Amino acid sequence: MEEEYRIEKDFLGEKKIEKDAYYGIQTLRAKENFDITHTDMSLFPTFIKSLAKVKKACALTNFELGDLNDKQRDAIIQACNEIIDGKFHDQFIVDPIQGGAGTSTNMNANEVIANRALEILGEKRSTYDVIHPNNHINMSQSTNDVYPTAIKLTLHELIYKLKDSLRYLRDTFNEKAVEFKDVLKMGRTQLQDAVPMTLGQEFKTYAVMIDDDIFRLRETQALLKEVNLGATAIGTGINTKAAYQRKVISNLREVTGVDYVSAGDLIEATQDTGAFVHISGILKRVAIKISKICNDLRLLSSGPRAGFNEINLPKVQPGSSIMPGKVNPVIPEVVNQVAFEVIGSDVTISMACEGGQLQLNVFEPIVAYKLFTSINMMRRSFYTLGEKCIKGITANEEVCMDYILNSVTIVTSLNPILGYEKCSALAKEALATNRRVYDIVLEQELFTQDELDKLLHPKNMVNNY
C-alpha cells in the first residue's frame, strides 16, 4: 500500500507530512502552533505572489554569483513563476497572525518552492540534498529582509487597486454633481440653517475630497519603493557576498517592473516600520473622510416624512423585521462600519510598530494582516457605495426649495445693506411669528419687491464656480 505520508526532520524532531503536500515540517509546525484567525495566507494572494517575486530575484542573484547551478536556478525560477501565476496558493497554510516576525510564512514559501522545484527536476519531495528550503531557496536571505520587502511589494500593488476604487467613487460623485448642478438647497453648519447652495456643489465637494486622498495615496507609494532586501538578519548583510545586495535590488526591479531602491542604512531599515505607520495613517484619513460622507448621505436622506428628505437613496432591501415599509440606508451604514474597522486597525498597527525592540520589529505579521485587510475591505466597500448607492441617488427638489424659502438665514444676504443688527432683528421676528423674512422685509418697506427679489433670489446667493 502506498504511503500517505513522508517524514521530514528538523532539529526539534520529525513529523509526518502529507505525501502530496508541497509544504514541509516548519510550515506544519506553524500550522499547529498558530490557529488564530482560522484563515491562512491564501487569503492574501498578492502577498504570496510578492514572496515568490522576492525569491525569484534572490535566486537570479545567487546564480549570477555562482552559488546556484543552471538546473537549480531554472527549477526555482519555474516554481516561483508558477506561484506568481496563481498556482499552489493552497499550499500556503500558515495563519497570517503568528509569532516569529514572519519566519513561518517565509519558511512556508521556502518549502513550497523547494518541493515544487524538486518535482520539476524529477526528484521526490523532501529530497533536500538536491534543493534545500534554507540552503538554496533562502540563500543570502533572512525573514527579516524578505518578509518586509514582500509586504512593501504587496502594499504597492494593493494601493493601485485602492486608488482605482476611489477614482470610481470620485467619478460617480462628479456625475451626480453635474446632474444636481441646478438643484438649490440650504447649506448647514452645526446642523443649523446656513446659506443656500446647490446639491451639485455638495456632491462636487465629495469628489474633491476623494481626489485629494488619491493624491495622498500616490505619495505613500514612494515610501514603499525603499526596501531592505540584502540586509539579512539585522542589516549587516551577514551570509551574503559583497555584490549581492546591489545585484538583488537590480533583479527585483527586473522581476517586478517597479523601480525599487535599497535603503540607505540597512540596519535602520530592518528595524524601522515608519512607512507602515504612515500608510496606516493615510488609510485612516481616507476612511474617516468617506465615513463622514456616508454620515451626510444618511442625514440628507433621513425621514422620509420626519427627516431632511432632500435626497433619496436607492431602496436595496427592506429595513425592518417589525415595521412594514421601512427602508434603511444600509449601504452607507456598511461603509461606516468598514471605516470603524480601519480606524481600529490603525491603533493596532501603531501599537505593533511601537512595540519593536532593538534591531527588529517582531510584530510585522499583525501589521501586514491589518494593512492588507483594511485595503481590501475599503476597496470593496467603495465599489459597493458607488454602484449600489451613489449612482441611484435622486433629489427632492421641491423639499430643498421649501427649506430655502422658509429659512431665516437668507437674511444674511441683506447684511451688507441693512447691517448685522437690523438683520438680526428681522431674523428674530421671523422666528417669533413663524413668517418668512421676505414678507417681513416687504411689510417694513425696506426694499421694493423687485429689489428684494434680486437680493434674496436663491440663485443670486449661490456661487456657481
C-alpha positions in Angstrom: 0.0 0.0 0.0 1.4 3.4 -1.0 2.4 5.6 2.0 0.1 8.6 2.6 2.8 10.5 4.4 6.5 11.3 4.1 8.8 12.0 7.1 10.7 15.3 7.5 13.1 16.2 10.3 14.4 19.4 11.9 16.4 20.0 15.0 13.3 19.6 17.1 12.5 16.2 15.8 10.4 14.7 13.0 6.9 14.9 11.6 4.6 13.2 9.1 3.9 15.4 6.1 1.1 14.6 3.7 2.6 12.9 0.7 1.1 15.3 -1.8 1.9 18.5 0.2 4.4 20.9 -1.1 5.0 22.5 2.3 7.3 20.9 4.8 7.9 20.4 8.5 8.4 24.0 9.5 5.2 25.0 7.8 3.3 22.2 9.6 4.7 23.2 13.0 3.5 26.8 12.3 0.1 25.5 11.3 -0.2 23.6 14.5 1.0 26.5 16.7 -0.9 29.4 15.2 -4.7 28.9 14.9 -5.6 32.5 15.4 -7.7 33.8 12.5 -9.0 30.4 11.2 -7.6 31.5 7.8 -4.3 31.1 6.1 -2.0 33.1 3.8 -4.1 32.2 0.7 -6.4 34.9 1.9 -3.8 37.4 0.5 -2.8 36.1 -3.0 -1.0 39.3 -3.8 1.3 38.8 -0.8 2.1 35.2 -1.9 2.9 36.4 -5.3 5.1 39.1 -3.8 7.0 36.5 -1.8 7.6 34.5 -5.0 8.9 37.6 -6.8 11.4 38.2 -4.0 12.5 34.6 -4.0 12.9 34.8 -7.8 15.1 37.9 -7.6 17.2 36.2 -4.9 17.6 33.0 -7.0 18.7 35.0 -10.1 21.3 36.9 -8.0 22.6 33.7 -6.3 23.0 32.1 -9.8 24.9 35.2 -11.1 27.2 35.0 -8.1 27.9 31.3 -8.8 26.0 29.9 -5.8 23.3 28.0 -7.8 23.8 25.9 -10.8 21.8 26.0 -14.0 19.4 23.3 -13.1 18.7 24.6 -9.6 18.2 28.1 -10.9 15.8 27.0 -13.7 13.7 24.8 -11.4 13.5 27.5 -8.7 12.6 30.2 -11.2 9.9 28.0 -12.8 8.4 27.2 -9.3 8.4 31.0 -8.5 6.8 31.8 -11.8 4.1 29.3 -11.2 3.3 30.8 -7.8 3.3 34.2 -9.4 0.8 32.9 -11.9 -1.5 31.8 -9.1 -0.6 28.2 -8.7 0.0 26.3 -5.4 -1.5 29.1 -3.2 -3.5 26.5 -1.3 -0.1 25.2 0.0 0.4 28.4 1.9 -1.3 27.2 5.0 0.1 29.2 7.9 -2.0 31.7 9.8 -1.3 35.3 8.9 -1.0 36.2 12.6 1.9 34.4 14.0 4.9 34.7 16.3 8.4 34.8 14.9 8.4 38.0 12.9 7.1 36.2 9.8 9.5 33.3 9.8 6.7 30.8 9.5 5.4 32.5 6.3 8.9 32.8 4.9 9.6 29.1 5.5 6.2 28.2 4.0 7.4 29.9 0.8 10.8 28.3 1.0 9.4 24.8 1.4 6.7 25.1 -1.3 9.3 26.5 -3.8 11.8 23.8 -2.9 9.5 20.9 -3.2 8.0 22.2 -6.5 11.5 22.7 -7.8 12.4 19.2 -6.8 9.3 17.9 -8.7 10.3 19.9 -11.8 13.8 18.2 -11.6 12.1 14.8 -11.4 13.1 14.3 -7.7 10.8 13.3 -4.8 9.6 15.9 -2.4 11.8 16.4 0.6 15.0 15.4 -1.3 16.6 18.4 0.2 20.2 17.4 -0.6 19.3 18.5 -4.2 17.4 21.7 -3.4 17.0 22.7 0.3 14.5 25.2 1.6 17.1 27.0 3.7 20.4 26.3 1.9 19.1 27.1 -1.6 15.7 28.9 -1.6 16.6 31.1 1.4 20.2 31.5 0.3 21.6 35.0 1.2 18.4 35.9 2.9 16.6 36.2 6.2 13.0 36.5 7.1 13.9 40.0 8.4 14.6 41.3 4.9 12.4 39.0 2.7 9.2 39.5 4.7 9.1 43.3 5.0 10.2 43.6 1.3 7.3 41.3 0.3 4.9 43.4 2.4 6.0 46.6 0.6 5.7 44.9 -2.8 2.1 43.9 -1.8 1.1 47.3 -0.5 2.5 49.0 -3.6 0.2 46.9 -5.7 -2.8 47.0 -3.4 -2.7 50.8 -3.2 -3.0 50.9 -7.0 -6.3 48.9 -6.7 -7.4 51.1 -3.8 -6.8 54.2 -5.9 -8.9 52.7 -8.7 -11.8 52.2 -6.4 -11.5 55.8 -5.2 -11.4 57.1 -8.7 -14.6 55.2 -9.5 -16.2 56.7 -6.4 -14.9 60.2 -7.3 -16.2 59.9 -10.8 -19.6 58.7 -9.6 -19.9 61.8 -7.3 -18.8 64.0 -10.2 -21.6 62.6 -12.3 -24.1 63.4 -9.6 -22.6 66.9 -9.2 -23.4 67.6 -12.9 -26.9 66.1 -12.6 -27.7 68.2 -9.5 -26.0 71.5 -10.6 -29.3 73.4 -10.7 -30.9 71.9 -7.6 -31.0 74.7 -5.0 -30.9 73.7 -1.3 -29.9 75.0 2.1 -26.4 74.7 3.3 -26.0 73.9 7.0 -23.4 74.4 9.7 -23.7 72.7 13.1 -26.9 71.2 11.8 -28.4 74.6 11.7 -29.6 76.5 8.6 -26.7 78.4 6.9 -27.0 79.9 3.4 -28.1 78.4 0.1 -26.0 76.3 -2.2 -26.7 73.7 -4.8 -26.9 70.0 -4.4 -24.3 69.8 -7.2 -21.9 71.8 -5.1 -22.4 69.5 -2.2 -21.7 66.4 -4.3 -18.8 68.1 -6.1 -17.2 68.7 -2.6 -17.2 64.9 -2.0 -15.5 64.3 -5.3 -12.8 66.9 -4.5 -12.2 65.3 -1.0 -11.7 61.9 -2.6 -9.4 63.3 -5.3 -7.2 64.7 -2.6 -6.9 61.3 -0.9 -5.9 59.7 -4.2 -3.0 62.1 -4.4 -2.0 61.3 -0.8 -2.0 57.6 -1.6 0.2 58.2 -4.6 2.6 59.9 -2.3 2.7 56.9 0.1 3.7 54.6 -2.8 7.1 56.4 -3.0 7.8 55.3 0.6 7.2 51.7 -0.4 9.9 51.7 -3.0 12.7 51.7 -0.4 13.4 48.1 0.7 15.9 46.4 2.9 16.4 43.3 0.7 20.0 42.1 1.2 20.1 43.2 4.9 19.6 39.6 6.1 19.3 39.2 9.9 19.8 42.7 11.3 21.0 44.8 8.4 24.7 43.8 8.4 24.3 41.6 5.3 25.7 38.6 7.0 26.0 35.5 4.8 25.9 37.5 1.6 28.7 38.2 -0.9 29.9 41.8 -1.5 28.0 42.2 -4.8 24.8 40.5 -3.6 22.9 43.5 -2.2 23.4 45.7 -5.3 22.5 42.8 -7.7 19.5 41.6 -5.8 17.8 45.1 -5.9 18.5 45.2 -9.7 16.9 41.8 -10.2 14.0 42.8 -8.0 13.4 45.8 -10.3 13.5 43.5 -13.3 11.2 40.9 -11.8 8.6 43.4 -10.6 8.8 46.2 -13.2 8.9 48.7 -10.3 12.0 50.9 -9.6 12.7 49.7 -6.0 15.8 51.1 -4.3 17.9 49.9 -1.4 17.5 51.7 1.9 20.4 54.0 2.7 21.1 52.3 6.0 20.1 48.6 6.1 20.4 48.3 9.9 18.0 51.2 10.3 15.7 49.9 7.6 15.4 46.5 9.2 14.0 47.8 12.5 12.1 50.9 11.2 8.4 50.4 10.5 7.7 54.1 10.0 6.5 53.6 6.4 3.8 51.2 7.7 2.7 53.7 10.3 2.5 56.4 7.7 0.5 54.3 5.3 -1.9 53.2 8.1 -2.4 56.9 8.9 -3.3 57.7 5.3 -5.8 54.8 5.2 -7.4 56.1 8.4 -7.6 59.5 6.8 -9.4 58.1 3.8 -11.7 56.0 6.0 -12.7 59.0 8.2 -13.5 61.2 5.2 -15.5 58.6 3.4 -17.4 57.8 6.6 -18.2 61.5 7.0 -19.6 61.5 3.5 -21.8 58.4 4.4 -23.0 60.3 7.5 -24.1 63.1 5.3 -25.9 60.8 2.9 -27.8 59.2 5.8 -28.7 62.6 7.2 -29.8 64.2 3.9 -32.0 61.2 3.1 -33.4 60.9 6.6 -37.1 60.6 7.1 -38.6 60.4 4.6 -41.6 62.1 6.4 -39.9 63.3 9.6 -36.3 64.0 8.4 -34.4 66.1 5.9 -35.7 64.1 2.9 -33.6 66.2 0.5 -32.3 63.2 -1.4 -33.5 59.6 -1.9 -31.1 56.7 -1.6 -31.8 53.6 -3.7 -34.0 51.1 -2.0 -31.9 47.9 -1.9 -33.7 45.9 0.8 -36.5 46.0 3.5 -35.3 47.8 6.6 -37.2 46.2 9.4 -38.4 42.9 10.7 -41.3 44.6 12.5 -42.0 48.0 10.8 -43.6 47.5 7.4 -42.4 49.7 4.6 -39.3 50.9 6.4 -36.1 51.2 4.3 -32.8 51.9 5.8 -29.6 53.4 4.4 -27.8 50.1 4.6 -25.1 50.8 2.0 -23.7 53.9 3.8 -24.1 52.1 7.1 -21.8 49.2 6.0 -19.2 51.6 4.7 -19.3 53.4 8.0 -18.5 50.1 9.7 -15.6 49.4 7.4 -14.3 52.8 8.4 -14.5 51.9 12.0 -12.6 48.8 11.4 -9.8 50.7 9.5 -9.6 53.2 12.3 -9.3 50.4 14.9 -6.6 48.7 12.7 -4.6 51.9 12.8 -4.5 51.7 16.6 -3.3 48.1 16.3 -0.6 49.0 13.7 0.6 51.9 15.9 1.0 49.7 18.9 2.7 46.9 16.9 5.2 49.3 15.4 5.9 51.0 18.7 6.4 47.6 20.3 9.5 46.6 18.4 12.8 46.3 20.2 16.4 46.9 19.2 17.3 45.6 15.8 13.9 44.1 14.7 10.2 44.5 15.0 8.7 41.1 15.6 5.1 42.3 15.1 5.1 42.8 11.4 2.7 39.9 10.8 -0.2 41.8 12.5 0.9 45.0 10.7 0.7 43.2 7.4 -2.6 41.5 8.2 -4.3 44.7 9.2 -2.9 46.8 6.3 -3.9 44.1 3.7 -7.3 43.6 5.3 -8.0 47.3 5.6 -7.2 48.0 2.0 -9.2 45.0 0.7 -12.3 46.0 2.8 -12.0 49.6 1.8 -11.7 48.8 -1.9 -14.7 46.5 -1.9 -16.8 48.9 0.1 -16.1 51.9 -2.1 -17.3 50.0 -5.2 -20.4 48.9 -3.3 -21.0 52.5 -2.2 -20.7 53.9 -5.7 -22.6 51.1 -7.5 -25.4 50.4 -5.1 -25.9 53.9 -3.6 -24.4 57.0 -5.2 -25.4 56.1 -8.8 -29.1 55.8 -7.9 -29.5 58.9 -5.7 -32.3 61.2 -6.7 -33.1 64.8 -5.5 -36.3 66.0 -3.9 -36.1 69.5 -5.5 -39.3 70.9 -4.0 -38.3 69.9 -0.5 -34.9 71.6 -1.0 -36.5 74.8 -2.3 -39.1 74.9 0.5 -36.3 74.8 3.1 -34.6 77.8 1.4 -37.8 79.9 1.2 -38.7 79.2 4.8 -35.2 79.7 6.1 -34.4 82.7 8.3 -30.7 82.7 7.4 -31.3 84.0 3.9 -31.4 87.4 5.7 -27.6 87.1 5.6 -27.7 88.4 2.0 -29.1 91.7 3.4 -26.2 92.2 5.9 -24.1 94.4 3.6 -27.0 96.8 3.1 -29.0 96.8 6.3 -26.3 95.8 8.8 -26.0 92.9 11.2 -28.2 94.4 14.0 -31.2 95.1 11.7 -30.9 91.7 10.0 -30.7 90.0 13.5 -34.0 91.8 14.4 -35.6 90.6 11.1 -34.5 87.0 11.8 -35.8 87.2 15.4 -39.2 88.4 14.2 -39.4 85.8 11.6 -38.7 83.0 14.1 -41.2 84.5 16.7 -44.0 84.9 14.2 -43.3 81.9 12.0 -43.3 84.1 9.0 -40.9 84.4 6.0 -38.2 87.0 6.1 -39.3 88.0 2.6 -42.7 89.0 3.8 -41.5 91.0 6.8 -39.0 93.0 4.7 -41.7 94.0 2.3 -44.1 94.8 5.1 -41.5 97.2 6.6 -40.9 98.7 3.2 -37.1 98.2 3.5 -36.9 97.3 -0.3 -39.2 97.3 -3.2 -40.3 93.8 -4.3 -38.1 94.0 -7.4 -35.1 94.9 -5.3 -35.8 92.2 -2.8 -36.4 89.6 -5.4 -32.9 90.3 -6.8 -31.2 90.3 -3.3 -32.9 87.2 -2.0 -33.3 85.1 -5.0 -31.5 81.9 -4.1 -29.7 81.7 -7.4 -28.1 85.1 -6.7 -26.8 83.7 -3.4 -25.0 80.7 -4.9 -21.5 80.9 -6.2 -21.6 78.5 -9.2 -17.8 78.3 -9.5 
